Amino acid sequence: MKKNLQYLSLLMLVAFAACQDDEDEAIMGRPEERIAQILKEHRQQLVSSPYGWKGFVFPELGGGFSFHFTFNEEGRVSMMADINEDCASKLFESSYRLEAVQRPSLFFDTYSYLHILSDPDPDTLGGQIGKGLRSDFEFAFESTHGDTIRLKGNQHDTPLILIKASQEEAQAFKSGKVNTITHGAAAYAKSTPFSYLQSSDGKRLNTSFNLEERLFSLSFKQADSLNITTVPFGYTARGIFLQKPVRYRNITFQEVFFDTVKNVWYVEVDGTRMEVVSSTDPTLPLHLLLGVDFSVISVPAKKIEGWSQTFNTLRQNVVATLADNGIGLYEIEFDFNTANKTMNINVIIRSLSNGNYFLAQYPYTYTKSPDGVFRFSPYDEPNGNGEYIKPVMDALLYYFDTYRFRMEYYKTETGYAAEMKCVEKASFSFTGNFGSAWF
């Protein structure tokens, strides 16, 4: 009897639990129904913006790109992008769908401008062979705040920010105003080597627009080091949009606007316009900007202003000896990696018989004192070409193996170059151009 009572109690408990599940399901809905409802709400959200969406994508391998998206009920999306002049002037239509994988997600499921960022051919936009910039075209919904939707890529965690566009913004993007901004930014960079924001506390905040890498930096000297914030950006029809806000005390902004009439950058802080000040002279010591504004100093084939007689003589000896062996000297690069504290001396040489180019490389590590004095040390063997021409290069390499150097600006008739000055041997110094690695 006791067993029967226990069995009866168990049946009642199961029945009660089943009833409870039915009630919960009635209140909450079935899981597939809830997911379908969420996807429906997201779709309605995307198609309901009357003037589409400003979109900003920040690939894993750096930089940022802007888009204008317009979604319709039929699963089609039209877009423009700041990837290149064609993408910023020609409307492209593809398809999209919403689907729940691990999370409710937005899929751009046929080829579009977004897919260019993942092009496996590095000649398209750079990036890695077979992977491009490691960007996504399938995104999971993360959050919605006001007119902003934040998504994250399902494969590479690529951030995608969607912001409702105004009628003016949509028209400006579609009329090609982004190209106007990119051209203006490029012209500004050529004419204005140095720029800064003047804060109310008297501090000059150095501004850097790295157009090639699509990075914006705000920096200032703090003791003997550089306090710097660097963020990727994408272009807009009014300027650039930063991946996250930049702050200095009471100055906070996430967009930098370009005035195409006055040819100046400016930010808006609490509704007040604050213009970026252009300067013909450096605002910060050059060594502090290594790895920020530049990473390579390129010494060209022909003599330029700022070479000491000792350096020029040694270089001429290198050129003559290489030529006797059928080799031409193209340029010498001093390629710095500030994260790893390494510096490769890359000697670009050319076969005089067939014109092919080759790299002779000499790897160094370096230390840098707070006031900008470098000491270099070889840390690995030269590559094959480097070993082959090392007897010719030894007289030049001796200075880097033995002495310390300062890195400073050198003013020329056309602007500024980088100067490397030997501390212990003042007779050895040279200048080079700010550039990127040739190989």
NUVEX-569485 format. One record per residue (C-alpha): residue number from 1; y, x, z. Coordinates in steps of 0.2 Angstrom, whole numbers. Each point is the difference from the previous one (the first is absolute). Example, Ala and Ser with C-alpha at 12.3 -4.5 7.8 and 13.67 -1.06 7.14 Angstrom:
<atoms>
+-----+-------+-------+-------+
|  nr |    py |    px |    pz |
+-----+-------+-------+-------+
|   1 |   -22 |    62 |    39 |
|   2 |    17 |     6 |    -3 |
+-----+-------+-------+-------+
</atoms>
This chain:
<atoms>
+-----+-------+-------+-------+
|  nr |    py |    px |    pz |
+-----+-------+-------+-------+
|   1 |     0 |     0 |     0 |
|   2 |    12 |    14 |     4 |
|   3 |    -4 |     8 |   -17 |
|   4 |     4 |   -16 |    -8 |
|   5 |    16 |    -2 |     9 |
|   6 |     5 |    18 |    -5 |
|   7 |    -4 |    -4 |   -18 |
|   8 |    10 |   -16 |     0 |
|   9 |    15 |     9 |     7 |
|  10 |    -2 |    13 |   -14 |
|  11 |     0 |   -13 |   -13 |
|  12 |    16 |    -8 |     7 |
|  13 |     9 |    17 |     0 |
|  14 |    -5 |     3 |   -18 |
|  15 |     6 |   -17 |    -5 |
|  16 |    16 |     3 |    10 |
|  17 |     3 |    17 |    -9 |
|  18 |    -4 |    -8 |   -17 |
|  19 |    13 |   -14 |     4 |
|  20 |    13 |    13 |     5 |
|  21 |    -3 |    10 |   -16 |
|  22 |     3 |   -16 |   -10 |
|  23 |    16 |    -3 |     9 |
|  24 |     6 |    18 |    -2 |
|  25 |    -4 |    -1 |   -19 |
|  26 |     9 |   -17 |    -1 |
|  27 |    15 |     8 |     8 |
|  28 |     0 |    17 |    -8 |
|  29 |    -9 |    -4 |   -17 |
|  30 |   -14 |    10 |    -7 |
|  31 |     3 |    19 |    -3 |
|  32 |    -1 |    -2 |   -19 |
|  33 |    13 |   -14 |     1 |
|  34 |    12 |     9 |    11 |
|  35 |    -1 |    15 |   -12 |
|  36 |     3 |   -11 |   -15 |
|  37 |    15 |    -7 |     9 |
|  38 |     7 |    17 |     4 |
|  39 |    -2 |     5 |   -18 |
|  40 |     8 |   -16 |    -6 |
|  41 |    15 |     4 |    11 |
|  42 |     2 |    17 |    -6 |
|  43 |    -1 |    -5 |   -18 |
|  44 |    14 |   -13 |     4 |
|  45 |    10 |    13 |     8 |
|  46 |    -1 |    11 |   -15 |
|  47 |     4 |   -13 |   -13 |
|  48 |    14 |    -9 |    10 |
|  49 |    13 |    14 |    -1 |
|  50 |    11 |    -6 |   -14 |
|  51 |     6 |    17 |    -5 |
|  52 |   -16 |    10 |     3 |
|  53 |    -2 |    14 |    12 |
|  54 |     6 |    18 |     1 |
|  55 |   -15 |    11 |     3 |
|  56 |    -1 |    17 |     7 |
|  57 |   -16 |    11 |    -1 |
|  58 |    -2 |    17 |     9 |
|  59 |   -16 |     9 |    -7 |
|  60 |   -10 |    12 |    11 |
|  61 |     5 |    15 |    -9 |
|  62 |    19 |    -3 |     3 |
|  63 |    15 |    -8 |    -7 |
|  64 |     4 |   -18 |    -3 |
|  65 |     1 |   -12 |   -14 |
|  66 |     9 |   -17 |    -2 |
|  67 |    -5 |   -16 |    -9 |
|  68 |     6 |   -17 |    -4 |
|  69 |   -14 |   -13 |     1 |
|  70 |     0 |   -18 |    -5 |
|  71 |   -17 |   -10 |     4 |
|  72 |    -4 |   -17 |    -8 |
|  73 |   -13 |   -13 |     5 |
|  74 |   -11 |     5 |   -15 |
|  75 |    -5 |    17 |     7 |
|  76 |    12 |    10 |   -11 |
|  77 |    13 |    12 |     7 |
|  78 |    14 |     8 |   -10 |
|  79 |     8 |    16 |     5 |
|  80 |    12 |    14 |    -3 |
|  81 |     0 |    17 |     9 |
|  82 |    10 |    16 |     2 |
|  83 |   -15 |    11 |    -5 |
|  84 |     9 |     5 |   -16 |
|  85 |    13 |    -6 |   -12 |
|  86 |   -12 |   -12 |   -10 |
|  87 |    -7 |    -7 |    16 |
|  88 |    18 |    -3 |     7 |
|  89 |     5 |    -9 |   -16 |
|  90 |   -15 |   -10 |    -7 |
|  91 |    -8 |   -14 |     9 |
|  92 |   -19 |     1 |     1 |
|  93 |   -12 |   -14 |     4 |
|  94 |   -18 |     1 |     8 |
|  95 |   -11 |   -10 |    11 |
|  96 |    -2 |    -2 |    19 |
|  97 |   -11 |    -9 |    12 |
|  98 |    -2 |    -2 |    19 |
|  99 |   -16 |     2 |     8 |
| 100 |    -7 |     3 |    17 |
| 101 |   -10 |    16 |     1 |
| 102 |     1 |     7 |    18 |
| 103 |    18 |    -7 |     1 |
| 104 |     9 |   -12 |   -11 |
| 105 |     6 |    11 |   -15 |
| 106 |    11 |     0 |   -15 |
| 107 |    -9 |     8 |   -16 |
| 108 |     9 |     6 |   -15 |
| 109 |   -16 |    -2 |   -10 |
| 110 |     5 |     5 |   -18 |
| 111 |    10 |    15 |    -6 |
| 112 |    18 |     0 |     6 |
| 113 |    14 |    12 |     4 |
| 114 |    -8 |     2 |    17 |
| 115 |   -15 |     8 |    -8 |
| 116 |    11 |    14 |    -7 |
| 117 |     2 |     7 |    18 |
| 118 |   -19 |     3 |     0 |
| 119 |    -2 |     7 |   -18 |
| 120 |   -13 |    13 |     1 |
| 121 |     9 |    11 |   -12 |
| 122 |    13 |    11 |    10 |
| 123 |    10 |     2 |   -16 |
| 124 |     5 |   -18 |     3 |
| 125 |     9 |     1 |    17 |
| 126 |    -8 |    15 |     8 |
| 127 |   -12 |    -2 |    14 |
| 128 |   -18 |     4 |     1 |
| 129 |   -12 |     1 |   -15 |
| 130 |   -10 |   -16 |     0 |
| 131 |    10 |    -8 |    14 |
| 132 |    18 |     0 |    -5 |
| 133 |    12 |    -2 |    15 |
| 134 |   -14 |    -9 |    10 |
| 135 |     9 |   -16 |    -1 |
| 136 |    -8 |   -18 |     1 |
| 137 |     1 |   -16 |   -10 |
| 138 |   -10 |   -10 |    13 |
| 139 |    10 |    -4 |    16 |
| 140 |    -4 |    -9 |    16 |
| 141 |    13 |   -11 |     8 |
| 142 |     6 |     7 |    16 |
| 143 |    15 |   -10 |     6 |
| 144 |    14 |   -11 |    -5 |
| 145 |    18 |     1 |     8 |
| 146 |    13 |   -11 |    -8 |
| 147 |     2 |     4 |   -18 |
| 148 |   -11 |    16 |     1 |
| 149 |   -19 |     1 |    -2 |
| 150 |    -9 |    16 |     4 |
| 151 |   -17 |     5 |    -7 |
| 152 |   -11 |    15 |     0 |
| 153 |   -12 |     7 |   -13 |
| 154 |   -18 |    -3 |     2 |
| 155 |    -6 |    17 |    -6 |
| 156 |    14 |    12 |     4 |
| 157 |    11 |   -10 |    13 |
| 158 |    14 |     1 |   -12 |
| 159 |    15 |   -10 |     7 |
| 160 |     7 |   -14 |   -11 |
| 161 |    16 |    -9 |     6 |
| 162 |     5 |   -16 |    -8 |
| 163 |    18 |    -7 |     3 |
| 164 |     6 |   -16 |    -8 |
| 165 |    12 |     4 |   -13 |
| 166 |    17 |    -8 |    -3 |
| 167 |     5 |    -7 |   -17 |
| 168 |    13 |    14 |    -2 |
| 169 |   -14 |    13 |     5 |
| 170 |   -13 |    -7 |   -12 |
| 171 |    13 |    -1 |   -14 |
| 172 |     6 |    18 |     3 |
| 173 |   -18 |     7 |     0 |
| 174 |    -5 |   -10 |   -16 |
| 175 |    16 |     6 |    -9 |
| 176 |    -5 |    19 |     3 |
| 177 |    12 |     4 |    13 |
| 178 |   -13 |    11 |     9 |
| 179 |     2 |    12 |   -15 |
| 180 |    19 |     0 |     3 |
| 181 |    -3 |     6 |    18 |
| 182 |   -13 |    13 |    -5 |
| 183 |    11 |     8 |   -13 |
| 184 |    15 |    -1 |    12 |
| 185 |   -10 |     8 |    14 |
| 186 |    -6 |    14 |   -12 |
| 187 |    18 |     4 |    -5 |
| 188 |     6 |     0 |    18 |
| 189 |   -14 |    12 |     5 |
| 190 |     6 |    12 |   -14 |
| 191 |    18 |    -1 |     5 |
| 192 |    -2 |     0 |    19 |
| 193 |   -11 |    13 |     7 |
| 194 |     5 |    -4 |    18 |
| 195 |     4 |   -17 |     9 |
| 196 |     1 |    -7 |    17 |
| 197 |     4 |   -15 |    11 |
| 198 |    14 |     3 |    13 |
| 199 |    -5 |    -8 |    17 |
| 200 |    12 |    -5 |    12 |
| 201 |    -5 |    13 |    12 |
| 202 |     6 |    14 |   -12 |
| 203 |   -18 |     4 |    -6 |
| 204 |    -3 |     3 |   -18 |
| 205 |   -16 |    -8 |    -5 |
| 206 |    -7 |     8 |   -16 |
| 207 |    -6 |   -12 |   -13 |
| 208 |   -13 |     6 |   -12 |
| 209 |    -6 |   -10 |   -16 |
| 210 |   -16 |     7 |    -6 |
| 211 |    -1 |    -9 |   -16 |
| 212 |   -16 |     8 |    -7 |
| 213 |   -10 |    -4 |    16 |
| 214 |    10 |   -16 |     4 |
| 215 |     4 |     6 |    17 |
| 216 |    16 |    -3 |    10 |
| 217 |     4 |    11 |    15 |
| 218 |    13 |    -1 |    14 |
| 219 |     1 |    16 |    10 |
| 220 |    12 |    10 |    11 |
| 221 |     0 |    16 |     9 |
| 222 |    -6 |    -1 |    18 |
| 223 |     1 |    17 |     9 |
| 224 |    -9 |    12 |   -12 |
| 225 |   -11 |   -13 |    -8 |
| 226 |     1 |   -15 |   -12 |
| 227 |    -2 |   -17 |     6 |
| 228 |    -6 |   -10 |   -15 |
| 229 |    -6 |   -17 |    -5 |
| 230 |    -8 |    -1 |   -17 |
| 231 |    -5 |   -16 |    -8 |
| 232 |    -7 |    -6 |   -17 |
| 233 |    11 |   -11 |   -10 |
| 234 |    -1 |   -12 |   -16 |
| 235 |    15 |    -4 |   -11 |
| 236 |     9 |   -17 |     1 |
| 237 |    13 |    -7 |   -12 |
| 238 |    13 |     5 |    13 |
| 239 |    -7 |    17 |     7 |
| 240 |   -16 |     5 |     9 |
| 241 |   -11 |    -9 |    13 |
| 242 |    -7 |    11 |    14 |
| 243 |   -18 |    -3 |     6 |
| 244 |     7 |    -1 |    18 |
| 245 |    17 |     0 |     8 |
| 246 |     9 |    17 |     3 |
| 247 |     9 |     1 |    16 |
| 248 |    13 |    12 |     8 |
| 249 |     8 |    -7 |    17 |
| 250 |     9 |   -16 |    -6 |
| 251 |    -3 |     3 |   -18 |
| 252 |   -15 |    -9 |    -7 |
| 253 |    -4 |    -5 |   -18 |
| 254 |   -14 |    -3 |   -12 |
| 255 |     9 |    -1 |   -16 |
| 256 |    12 |    13 |    -8 |
| 257 |    11 |    -8 |   -14 |
| 258 |     7 |     8 |   -15 |
| 259 |    17 |    -4 |    -6 |
| 260 |     0 |     2 |   -19 |
| 261 |    19 |    -2 |    -1 |
| 262 |     5 |    13 |    13 |
| 263 |   -16 |    11 |    -3 |
| 264 |    -4 |     1 |    19 |
| 265 |   -15 |    -5 |    11 |
| 266 |     4 |   -10 |    16 |
| 267 |    -9 |    -9 |    14 |
| 268 |     5 |   -16 |     9 |
| 269 |     0 |     1 |    19 |
| 270 |     4 |   -16 |    10 |
| 271 |     8 |    -7 |   -16 |
| 272 |    11 |    16 |    -2 |
| 273 |    -1 |    11 |   -15 |
| 274 |    -3 |    18 |     3 |
| 275 |     1 |    12 |   -15 |
| 276 |   -10 |    15 |    -2 |
| 277 |    12 |    15 |    -2 |
| 278 |    -2 |    12 |   -14 |
| 279 |     2 |    19 |     4 |
| 280 |     1 |    15 |   -11 |
| 281 |    -5 |    11 |    15 |
| 282 |   -17 |     0 |     9 |
| 283 |     0 |   -11 |    16 |
| 284 |   -15 |     8 |     8 |
| 285 |    -8 |    18 |    -1 |
| 286 |   -12 |     2 |   -15 |
| 287 |   -15 |     5 |    10 |
| 288 |     0 |   -17 |    10 |
| 289 |    -2 |    -9 |   -17 |
| 290 |   -15 |     9 |    -5 |
| 291 |   -14 |   -13 |    -3 |
| 292 |    13 |   -14 |     0 |
| 293 |    11 |     3 |   -15 |
| 294 |   -10 |    13 |    -8 |
| 295 |   -16 |    10 |     2 |
| 296 |     1 |    13 |   -15 |
| 297 |    12 |    13 |    -4 |
| 298 |    -3 |     5 |   -18 |
| 299 |     6 |    17 |    -7 |
| 300 |     2 |    -1 |   -19 |
| 301 |    -4 |    13 |   -13 |
| 302 |    18 |     4 |    -4 |
| 303 |    11 |     8 |    13 |
| 304 |    12 |   -12 |     9 |
| 305 |    14 |     2 |    11 |
| 306 |    -4 |     6 |    18 |
| 307 |   -13 |    13 |    -3 |
| 308 |     2 |    17 |     8 |
| 309 |    -2 |    16 |   -10 |
| 310 |   -16 |     5 |    10 |
| 311 |    -8 |   -17 |    -4 |
| 312 |     5 |     0 |   -18 |
| 313 |    -6 |    18 |    -3 |
| 314 |   -17 |    -4 |     8 |
| 315 |    -1 |   -16 |   -11 |
| 316 |     4 |     9 |   -16 |
| 317 |   -14 |    13 |     4 |
| 318 |   -12 |   -15 |     2 |
| 319 |     5 |    -8 |   -16 |
| 320 |    -1 |    17 |   -10 |
| 321 |   -17 |     5 |     8 |
| 322 |    -8 |   -18 |    -4 |
| 323 |     7 |     1 |   -17 |
| 324 |    -9 |    16 |    -3 |
| 325 |   -16 |    -9 |     4 |
| 326 |     4 |   -15 |   -11 |
| 327 |     6 |   -11 |    13 |
| 328 |    17 |    -9 |     2 |
| 329 |     8 |    -5 |    16 |
| 330 |     6 |   -18 |     0 |
| 331 |     6 |    -3 |    18 |
| 332 |    -4 |     3 |    18 |
| 333 |    -1 |   -15 |    12 |
| 334 |     1 |     1 |    19 |
| 335 |   -10 |   -16 |     4 |
| 336 |     2 |    -6 |    18 |
| 337 |   -12 |   -12 |    10 |
| 338 |    10 |    -4 |    16 |
| 339 |   -14 |   -10 |     7 |
| 340 |   -13 |    15 |    -1 |
| 341 |    14 |    13 |     2 |
| 342 |    -6 |     9 |   -16 |
| 343 |     9 |     7 |   -15 |
| 344 |    -8 |     5 |   -16 |
| 345 |     8 |    12 |   -12 |
| 346 |    -5 |    -7 |   -17 |
| 347 |     3 |    12 |   -14 |
| 348 |    -1 |   -10 |   -17 |
| 349 |    -5 |    12 |   -14 |
| 350 |    -3 |    -3 |   -18 |
| 351 |   -12 |     9 |   -13 |
| 352 |    11 |     8 |   -13 |
| 353 |   -14 |    -2 |   -12 |
| 354 |    -4 |   -19 |     1 |
| 355 |    14 |    -7 |    10 |
| 356 |   -11 |    -7 |    14 |
| 357 |     7 |    -1 |    17 |
| 358 |    -9 |     6 |    16 |
| 359 |     3 |     0 |    19 |
| 360 |    -1 |    15 |    11 |
| 361 |     1 |    -5 |    18 |
| 362 |     3 |     9 |    16 |
| 363 |    -3 |   -10 |    16 |
| 364 |    11 |     3 |    16 |
| 365 |     2 |    -9 |    16 |
| 366 |    18 |     1 |     8 |
| 367 |     9 |    -3 |    17 |
| 368 |    18 |    -5 |     1 |
| 369 |    11 |     3 |    15 |
| 370 |    12 |   -13 |     6 |
| 371 |    15 |     8 |    -9 |
| 372 |   -10 |     1 |   -17 |
| 373 |    -8 |    17 |    -1 |
| 374 |   -16 |     0 |    -9 |
| 375 |   -15 |    12 |     2 |
| 376 |   -14 |     0 |   -13 |
| 377 |   -18 |     6 |     2 |
| 378 |   -13 |     0 |   -14 |
| 379 |   -14 |   -11 |     6 |
| 380 |   -12 |    -1 |   -15 |
| 381 |    -5 |    10 |   -15 |
| 382 |    10 |    -2 |   -16 |
| 383 |    -9 |   -11 |   -13 |
| 384 |    -8 |     9 |   -15 |
| 385 |    16 |     2 |   -10 |
| 386 |     9 |     5 |    15 |
| 387 |   -12 |    14 |     4 |
| 388 |     1 |     5 |   -19 |
| 389 |    18 |     3 |     0 |
| 390 |     2 |     5 |    19 |
| 391 |     3 |    19 |    -4 |
| 392 |    15 |    -6 |   -10 |
| 393 |     6 |   -12 |    13 |
| 394 |    -2 |    11 |    16 |
| 395 |    17 |     8 |     0 |
| 396 |     8 |   -18 |     1 |
| 397 |   -14 |    -7 |    12 |
| 398 |     3 |    15 |    12 |
| 399 |    17 |    -8 |     6 |
| 400 |    -9 |   -17 |     5 |
| 401 |   -14 |    10 |     8 |
| 402 |    12 |    10 |    10 |
| 403 |    17 |    -7 |     3 |
| 404 |     8 |   -16 |     6 |
| 405 |    11 |   -12 |   -10 |
| 406 |    14 |   -13 |     2 |
| 407 |     1 |   -15 |   -12 |
| 408 |    18 |    -5 |    -4 |
| 409 |    11 |    -9 |   -13 |
| 410 |     8 |    11 |   -13 |
| 411 |    15 |    -8 |    -9 |
| 412 |     1 |     2 |   -19 |
| 413 |    12 |    -6 |   -13 |
| 414 |   -10 |   -15 |    -3 |
| 415 |    -6 |    -5 |    17 |
| 416 |   -12 |     8 |    13 |
| 417 |   -16 |    10 |    -1 |
| 418 |   -12 |     6 |    14 |
| 419 |     1 |    18 |     5 |
| 420 |   -13 |    10 |     9 |
| 421 |     8 |    15 |     9 |
| 422 |   -11 |    14 |     8 |
| 423 |     6 |     2 |    18 |
| 424 |    -5 |    19 |     2 |
| 425 |     4 |     5 |   -18 |
| 426 |    16 |    -8 |    -5 |
| 427 |    -1 |     8 |   -17 |
| 428 |   -14 |   -12 |    -4 |
| 429 |     5 |   -18 |    -4 |
| 430 |    -3 |   -13 |   -13 |
| 431 |     5 |   -18 |    -5 |
| 432 |   -10 |   -14 |    -8 |
| 433 |     1 |   -18 |    -5 |
| 434 |    -6 |   -15 |    10 |
| 435 |   -15 |    -7 |    -9 |
| 436 |   -18 |    -5 |     1 |
| 437 |   -16 |     9 |    -3 |
| 438 |    -4 |     4 |   -18 |
| 439 |   -19 |     0 |     2 |
+-----+-------+-------+-------+
</atoms>
